Amino acid sequence: MNIKLICGYPFPIGLSATNRIISYCKGLVENNNQVEIVIINPTENKNNIINKSVSGTYSGIEFHYSWINIIWPANYIMKIILFALSFSRSLIYCYKKNRDNKIDVIISSYDSLIVNLIYFILSKTIKCKYIYIVDEYPYPLRYGKAPSLFRRISIKSMCRLFDGIVVMTDALKEYFSDKIKKDAKLLVMPMTVETERFLNNNEPSPVEGKYIAYIGELSGNKDGVKDLIEAFRIISGEFPELKLYIIGKSKTKIEYNEFEEVISKYDLKERIILTGRMHRDLVPSYLNHAAMLVLARPNTIRSQGGFPTKLGEYLAAGRPVVCTAVGEIPNYLTDGINAFLVEPGSNDKFAGKLKFVLENPEAAEKVGKEGQKVAINVFNYKMQSARMSGFLKEL
């Protein structure tokens, strides 16, 4: 099949959303599909350009930025204008590509009625299937806010545009099942991870000494990073050589400064390292050599509907994983067997679990290896992408 996927995420280097797209698209390619990712808007900040190519191939996946460059302007009005121009060019690009090589499926990962309505029209024009892939509740529900009447109508109207929908969790299946049209198909495809990135990584440790690692967003409280810092502070006196590496970026300088202030307040600037955004090729070595990998995600609507992609990467690294038992995480992991689970909302209990892992390294190593089996047998992109490929062919 010839598949086009539209998104607005940075590519090929980004955070969890980008990594998820890479993992299942790589699997689709390995299942004899032709896949191209069309990024319908610029993604890069001019002061921190990570992705520099407007088109190319990454891990067998073709990608194309629809605008002539990939830098977002700072001005809000210019962003709106540039998005309209870039979005229009993406439509023209897909239409022309279809003339050269018939498109069988368009997959949208965009949460917008207008964007999806226009691509729905394109899908009908070129006579291809139109699929929605989603890994969390729609805005603003994911932030615990009740959608307005207009937004509820918008979500339901958008869902009825698709021939099929791929969701990450059973909670999302329940949410979307009564919103899609009657003849639409629905697939639950859990988080996917490229396990060989970690299994085949033989790079030496990038850090001297023992450290704990977290990777993900620093913005807001999606992953409870401030709670993680507090839990680390609680045990820091007992383990004076231990460091905490926080890998990821904040959306704003103000948010980043808030984290620095908290770290300074605890006098831990030499022991809690904010690395900022990191190239995905460097991530495996940081995870593979950590004493443990941690996620203090709070119990929110967002965590109940989604499933953290980073958790799959943690498990694939084979290191002991300490995380809160939120959402559907307990459906796959059992405390003390293949991970160390902590009830959310208690920094003291999270700190206690960190201490247990540090004081019981042999038992923790065994749990880490069992967690790696879950990544290989359940979350492996090869297996899940084969399911997705079969789902698309059935449509």
N, C-alpha and C positions, 0 to 999 in steps of 0.2 A: 504493500500500500504506500501511497504518497501522502504524507502527513505534514501539515503545517500547524505549528503551535504558536499562538499569539500571547505575549506577556509584556509586562512593563518592568521586569526585573533586570538588574545588571547582569551581563553575560560576557564571558563564561565565569568571571570571578564575582561572587556575591556572598550572601549569607545563606540561611537555611533554605529559603524558597528556591534560590538558584541551584543549590546542590540537589534538591529533590527533583527539579526539572531535569538536570543532567543525568541523574541516576536512572529514572524511568525512560527517558528518551534514548539513552545509551542502550538500554535493554531492548527498546523497540527496534533500534537499528540492528542489534544482534539477532533479532527475530525476523530479519529480511524485510524491514520496512525502510523507506527513505523518509528521513525526518529533517525538517528545517524549522528552527525557532526564529520567529519574526518579532523583534522587540519594537513595539509601536511608539516608543518615546525615548528621548535621551535619558541617560541614567547617571552620568558622572558629574561630580562637583569639580569645577575648574581648578580648585586648589588641592584636589586629591584625586587625580585621574588614575584609576586602577585598570579599567578596560580601555584599550586604545584602538582596537580594530573595529571598523563598522561592519565587517563581514568576514567570514572564514569558516573553518571547521575545527571543532573541538571534540575529542573522543568519538570521532565518527559522525558527530552531529553538526550539520550545517547551521550557521546562524547569520542573521542579517538585521542590522539596525536600519529602520526605514528612513531616518533622517540622514542628512549628509555628514553630520558629526554627532558625537554622543554626549556632548556637554550641555547640561541644563543651564539656562541663564539664571541670574540671581533675581531678576525682576519678576514679580508675580504675573503681571499682565503679559510679559514676554513669554512666560511659561505657558500660559493659556494659548497664545497665538502659535507658539512652536508646537504644542501638542496637537492642535488642530491640523497644522501642516504635516506633521510627522504621521499622524493617524491616517490622513488622506493618502499619503504616499504608500503607507502599508497596504491599503486596499488596492491601489493601482498595482503595486508590486505582486500581490497574490493573484490578482486577476490575470496579469501578464504571464505569471509562472504557470497558471492553469492552462493557458493556451499552448505552452511549450510541453507540458507534462501534466496530464489530468490529475487534479487533486482529489483524493478519495475522502479525506477527513480533515476538518479544521478543529483543533482543540483550543478552547479558550480558558485561560487561567485569570481572566480579568473580571473583576467584581464591579461591573458598570452596566446598567441597562442600555444606555445610549451606544456604548462600544459594542455590546453584544447584539443589539438590535440591528445595527448596520452590518456587522459580520454575518448575522443570520440572513439578511437580504442577499449578501454576497454568496453565502452557501447555497441558497435557493437558485441564484442566477447561474452558478457554475455546476449545480446539481451534485453536491457532496454532502456527507454527513457532518453534523455540527455537534460537538461534544463540550461539556463543561467539566473541568477538573477543579476540585476545591478541597482545601485542607483545614478550614476553620469556619466558624459561623460568619455570616456576612456582617458588614458594618451597619449599625453601631452595636448590634447584639453581642459581638465578640468582646466589647468593652463593658458589658453588663448594663447597657442602656436599652430601653425599650424603643424599637423603631417607631417612627411616626406612621400615621395611616398611609401617607404617600409612599414612605419607604417600604412598608409591608406590601403594598400593591406593586411597587416597583420590583421587589424581590420575586414575588410570585409570577409577575409578567415575564421577567427575565428567565426564570427557570423553565417556562413553557416554550422557550425558543429552541431548546436542545433536543436532539434525538437520543441522547444518553448523558449520564452524569457519573463521574468517578469521584468518590468521596474517601476520606482517609479513615473515618471512624464510624462505628455503629451509631453514635449520637448524631452524626451528620446525616447518616442514612435515614434515621427517624425524622429528622428535621426537614429534609428535602423530599422525602418520598411522597408527601401529599401535595407538593408544589409543582412537580413535573407533569407533563402531559401523560395521558393514560398509556400510550403505546411506547413511551420512552423507557429505555433500559437503565438500570442502576448497578454499579459495581463498587463494592467496598475494597479498596486497595490500600493496605496500611502503609506506614512509612517505609521508604525504600533506601537502602544504603549500598554503596559500592564497597563491599567487604574487602576486595583485593587491595584497595588503597591502603589498608591498615595491615592486612596479613602479609603483604609483599613489601612492606616498607622496612628497609634495613638501615635507615639513616640513624646516626648517633643522636644521643639526647642533645637538644639545643640549649639545655639549662644545666648548670652545675648544681648538684645537691638535690635534695628531696623537695618536691612541689606537688601541689594540687592544681588541677586545671578546670576551667569553665570556658565554653565557647558559645557565643550567641549574642543576642541584642542586649545593649545596656539601656535602651530607651524604655521609659515607663517602668512598670513592675511586672512585665510579662513573665520573666524568669526568676524574679525574687533575688536579684543580684545584691541589693542592699542587705537582705536577710542573710545571704551567703557571707558577705563581709562581716556581719555581726557574729555569725557562727564561727568564722575563722578567728575573730578577735577573742572569743571565749576560750579557745584552746591554744591560742598563740603563745601564752606564757609557758605551757607545758612542753611545747615543741619549738624551741627558739630558733632552730635552723630551717624550719619549714616555711615555704613560700606559697603564695596563691597567685596563679597566672589567670587573668581575666582577658580572654581573647574576644574582641568584638568592638563595635563602635557605637557611639551615641548619635542620635539624629541631629542634636544641636550642641554647641559649645557649652551652653548653660547646663545641660544635663551632665556633660562630661565633667564640668567643674564641680558639680554637686558630689559626684563620686570621689573626686580628688579631695574635697573638703572632709568627707566622712573618713577617708583613709588617713588624712593628716590629723584629724581629731583623735584617732586611736593611736597615733604615732607609729603607723605601720607602712610608711612610704617605701621603706627598703624591702618590705616583705610582701606587699600586694602590688603586683605589676600589671598596669593597664597597657596592653600591647597595641590597642587600636585594631583596625581592620587588617586581616592577615590573608595573604595569598593562600588559596585552598591547597596548593601543593605542599605548603609548609605545615599544615595542620596535623597530618598523621604523626609526624615525629614528636610534636608537642603532646599529643594524646597518648601515644604508645609508651612514653617514658614517664608518665605521671604516676605518682603514688596512688592517686585515685582521681576519678572524674566526677564532677558534682553538678547537681541541678536542684535548686531550692524553689522550684516553681510553686506559686501560691494556688490555692483552690479557688479559681475564678471561672466564670462562664467560658472564657477563652480556653483555659486548660481542660475544661470538661468536654469541649467540642473537638479540640485538636489533639495532636500527638507530636511531641518534639522530635524533629528530624535529628537534632544533635544527639539524642539518646541512642539512636541507631549507630551513630559514629562512635559514641562512647563504648557501646557493647562490642562493636567490631574490633576496637583496639585491644580488647581482652583484659582491660584494667578493671579493678574494683570500681563499681559505680554506686554512688550514694545519691538518691533522689527522693523527692516527695511523692507519696502515693496519691496522685491526683489523676482525674480523668480516667482513661482506659489503660494507664500504665500497669495497674495490678492485674489486668487481663492477660498480660504477657510475662510479667516478672513477679517473683515471689521473694519476700524478704529472707535473706540469709541463704538462699539457694542459688539465684543467678543475679542478684543485685541486693543492695541494702536500701530498704524502703523506710521512709519516715513519714509520719502523719504531718500534713502541712500546718503551718501557723505557729510552730514552736522552734525558735532558734536554739534553745537549750537542748532539745531532743536531737536536732540536726547536728549540733556540735558534739553531742554524745556519740552519735553514729560515726562521725569523723574520727573521734578519739578511738573508738573500738577498732576501726579499720587500721589505724596507725599502730595500735598495740597488738594486733593479731594479724601480722602480715601473711602468714602461711594460709590461714583460713580465708583471708580476703582474696588471695591469689586464686584459690580454688573457685570462689564465687565469681571472680572476674572471668575465668575461663568458661564457666557455665554460661555466663551472660553472652560470651562470644558465640557460643553455639546457637543462642536465640537469634543473634544477628544473621548467622549463616543459614539457619534453617527456616526462619520466619520472615525476616526483613530483607533478605538478599534481593537485590534489584533484578537479578536474572529470572528468578522464579516469579516475582510479582509482575514484571514487565511481560513475561510470557502470558500471564493471565490477562493483562491489559490488551495485548495484541489480539488474543482470541476474542475478547469482548468487542473490540473494534471491528474485527472481521465478521462477527455475527450480525452486526448492525448493517 
